[in-house]
Amino acid sequence: MKENSRRNFIQKSAKAGMATLIAMPSISSAMAAVSNSHYYPAINTKLFATGFDQQPLSFAYAALEPSIDTPTMDIHFNKHAATYSKNVKEAAVAEKVDMTKPLEDVLSKISSFSAKMRNNAGGHYNHELFWKCLTPTNTQPTGKLLAAIEKDFGSLDGLKKQLSEVAKNRFGSGWAWLIYSTDKKLILSSTPNQDNPLMDIAEVKGFPLFGLDVWEHAYYLKYQNRRADYIDSFWKVLNWNYVNERFISIQ
């Protein structure tokens, strides 16, 4: 009896070991899928998840004067951005999207949704990020972020010059981005309309640290066709503290 029990135990242990070995590739594949995802889902959903509702500004419409004027902030936030939030929720209902999950989930597979979803999900995400990247307080990059900027762009001035050129040369409407790529580098990119680097259709993918809105509605009331002047003023109100938080979270 004891010998039979011992034999049964050995057989069961061997089967369990084989089951574990068979399961291991699946576990490894799942982990690889997460680590290779271009938008770092664990980070976005836990720390910087974006919902479908428009969040209130953390500053008054006049707070960014003279870099961004009061009428522009009012119209930009209450008309343009609010419409993106309204329309993305309509698209979500029509396309049976679970709005309890982060918007980043939709962006990562945007190619499977409608043009309405693409335009408005992108527009809502981009603006929700943009507001958080603005501040009336003077801030500067520090620590690991500053070190990474100096490594990848030579200096902070080097980054400003290069990103300003990307923004100025964006044909038509769109955005300029500083992103953290999957190969752990800071890189620049530009997207048309309301696309962004989280989308599976983006030419350059990565985790956005900040974006610069170069649609005409973001600057035309004050700067008219002087996009370059608007871009120069943007650097005076960029919230480097928030950008630093986003960068630190992915280290």
C-alpha positions in Angstrom: 0.0 0.0 0.0 2.8 2.4 0.9 4.6 1.5 -2.4 1.4 2.2 -4.4 0.9 5.5 -2.6 4.5 6.5 -3.3 4.1 5.5 -7.0 0.9 7.5 -7.3 2.5 10.6 -5.7 5.4 10.4 -8.2 3.1 10.1 -11.2 1.0 13.1 -10.1 4.1 15.2 -9.4 5.4 14.4 -12.9 2.2 15.3 -14.5 2.0 18.6 -12.6 5.6 19.4 -13.6 4.8 18.8 -17.3 1.7 21.0 -17.0 3.8 23.8 -15.6 6.4 23.5 -18.5 3.6 23.6 -21.0 2.1 26.7 -19.4 5.4 28.6 -19.3 5.5 29.7 -22.9 2.0 31.1 -22.6 3.0 33.0 -19.5 6.1 34.3 -21.1 4.2 35.3 -24.2 1.7 37.3 -22.1 4.5 39.0 -20.2 6.3 39.9 -23.5 3.1 41.3 -24.9 2.7 43.6 -22.0 6.4 44.7 -21.9 6.4 45.3 -25.7 3.2 47.3 -25.8 3.9 50.7 -27.2 1.8 52.6 -24.8 2.8 51.0 -21.5 -0.7 49.9 -20.4 0.1 49.2 -16.7 1.4 52.7 -16.3 -1.4 54.4 -18.1 -4.2 52.5 -16.4 -2.8 52.9 -12.9 -1.3 56.3 -12.8 -2.3 58.4 -15.8 -5.5 56.8 -17.0 -7.8 59.0 -19.1 -11.5 58.8 -18.7 -14.2 59.8 -21.2 -15.4 62.8 -19.2 -13.8 66.3 -19.5 -11.9 67.2 -16.3 -11.9 70.8 -14.9 -8.8 72.9 -15.5 -6.4 73.4 -12.6 -6.0 77.1 -13.3 -8.1 80.0 -14.4 -8.6 80.9 -18.1 -6.5 84.1 -17.6 -3.7 82.3 -15.6 -1.5 81.7 -18.7 -1.5 85.3 -19.9 0.3 86.6 -21.9 1.5 83.4 -23.4 -2.0 82.0 -24.0 -4.7 84.6 -23.9 -8.0 84.3 -21.9 -10.4 84.2 -24.8 -8.4 81.4 -26.5 -8.4 79.3 -23.3 -12.1 79.8 -22.8 -13.1 78.8 -26.3 -10.5 76.1 -26.6 -11.6 74.4 -23.4 -15.4 75.0 -23.4 -16.0 74.6 -27.1 -13.4 72.5 -28.9 -12.3 70.2 -26.1 -15.8 69.8 -24.6 -17.1 68.7 -28.1 -14.4 66.0 -28.3 -15.5 64.6 -24.9 -19.2 64.7 -25.9 -18.6 63.1 -29.3 -16.3 60.3 -28.0 -18.9 59.3 -25.5 -21.5 59.1 -28.3 -19.1 57.0 -30.4 -18.5 54.7 -27.4 -22.2 54.1 -27.0 -22.7 53.4 -30.7 -19.6 51.1 -30.9 -20.3 49.4 -27.5 -17.1 50.5 -25.8 -16.8 50.0 -22.0 -16.4 53.5 -20.7 -15.4 52.3 -17.3 -12.0 51.3 -18.9 -9.3 53.8 -19.8 -9.5 55.6 -23.1 -6.0 54.4 -23.7 -7.4 50.9 -24.3 -9.4 52.3 -27.3 -6.4 54.3 -28.6 -4.2 51.2 -28.7 -6.5 49.5 -31.2 -8.0 52.6 -32.9 -7.7 51.1 -36.3 -10.7 48.8 -35.5 -13.0 51.7 -34.7 -14.8 54.3 -36.8 -13.4 57.6 -38.0 -15.6 59.4 -35.5 -14.0 57.4 -32.7 -10.5 58.0 -34.0 -11.0 61.8 -34.3 -12.8 62.3 -31.0 -10.9 59.8 -28.8 -7.7 61.3 -30.0 -9.0 64.8 -29.6 -10.2 64.1 -26.0 -7.0 62.4 -24.9 -4.8 65.0 -26.5 -6.5 67.9 -24.8 -6.8 66.2 -21.4 -3.0 65.7 -21.5 -2.4 69.2 -22.9 -4.2 71.0 -20.0 -2.2 69.1 -17.4 1.0 70.1 -19.2 0.3 73.8 -18.8 0.9 75.9 -15.7 1.2 79.6 -14.8 4.1 78.7 -12.5 7.7 78.7 -13.8 9.1 75.2 -13.8 12.2 73.4 -15.2 13.1 69.8 -15.9 15.2 68.3 -13.2 16.9 65.0 -12.2 16.5 62.0 -14.4 14.4 63.8 -16.9 17.0 66.6 -17.4 19.7 64.0 -17.7 17.7 62.1 -20.4 17.1 65.3 -22.3 20.8 66.2 -22.2 21.7 62.6 -23.3 19.2 62.5 -26.2 19.2 66.2 -27.3 22.5 67.6 -26.1 20.8 70.2 -23.9 17.4 71.6 -22.9 17.9 74.3 -25.5 18.6 71.5 -28.0 15.2 69.9 -27.2 13.4 73.2 -27.4 14.9 74.0 -30.8 14.2 70.6 -32.3 10.7 70.3 -31.0 9.9 73.8 -32.1 11.0 73.0 -35.6 8.8 69.8 -35.6 5.8 71.9 -34.4 6.4 74.7 -36.9 6.8 72.2 -39.8 3.6 70.3 -39.0 1.6 70.8 -42.2 -1.9 71.9 -41.5 -3.4 70.9 -38.1 -1.9 68.5 -35.6 0.4 68.0 -32.7 4.1 67.8 -31.8 5.2 65.3 -29.2 8.0 64.5 -26.8 7.7 60.7 -26.3 9.5 57.9 -24.5 10.0 55.2 -27.0 10.1 51.4 -26.4 13.8 51.4 -26.8 14.0 53.8 -23.7 14.9 57.0 -25.6 13.4 60.4 -25.7 12.3 61.1 -29.2 10.2 63.7 -31.1 7.2 63.0 -33.3 4.4 64.8 -35.0 0.9 63.6 -35.8 -1.9 65.0 -38.1 -5.3 66.1 -36.9 -6.0 64.5 -33.5 -3.9 61.4 -33.8 -1.3 60.6 -31.1 1.6 58.2 -30.4 -0.6 55.8 -28.5 -2.6 54.8 -31.5 -1.8 51.6 -33.4 -1.8 53.6 -36.6 0.8 56.1 -35.5 4.0 56.2 -37.6 6.0 56.8 -34.4 4.8 55.0 -31.2 5.6 55.7 -27.6 4.4 57.1 -24.3 3.7 60.8 -24.6 5.4 63.0 -22.0 3.8 66.1 -23.4 2.2 67.3 -26.6 2.0 70.7 -28.2 -1.3 71.6 -29.9 -0.7 73.4 -33.2 -4.2 73.5 -34.5 -5.1 77.1 -35.4 -7.8 77.3 -32.7 -5.1 76.9 -30.1 -3.4 80.2 -31.0 -5.1 82.2 -33.8 -7.0 84.7 -31.8 -3.8 86.1 -30.3 -1.1 85.1 -32.8 -3.0 84.9 -36.1 -0.6 83.2 -38.6 2.5 83.5 -36.3 2.6 79.9 -35.2 6.3 80.3 -34.3 5.5 83.0 -31.8 2.9 80.8 -30.1 5.4 77.9 -29.9 8.0 80.2 -28.3 5.4 81.3 -25.7 4.5 77.7 -25.0 7.8 77.0 -23.4 7.0 79.6 -20.8 3.9 77.8 -19.5 5.0 74.1 -20.0 4.5 72.2 -16.7 7.8 70.5 -16.4 6.8 69.1 -13.0 4.0 67.1 -14.5 6.2 66.0 -17.4 8.8 64.9 -14.9 6.1 62.8 -13.1 5.2 61.0 -16.3 8.9 60.3 -17.1 9.7 59.0 -13.6 6.7 56.6 -13.7 8.2 54.7 -16.6 11.7 54.2 -15.2 
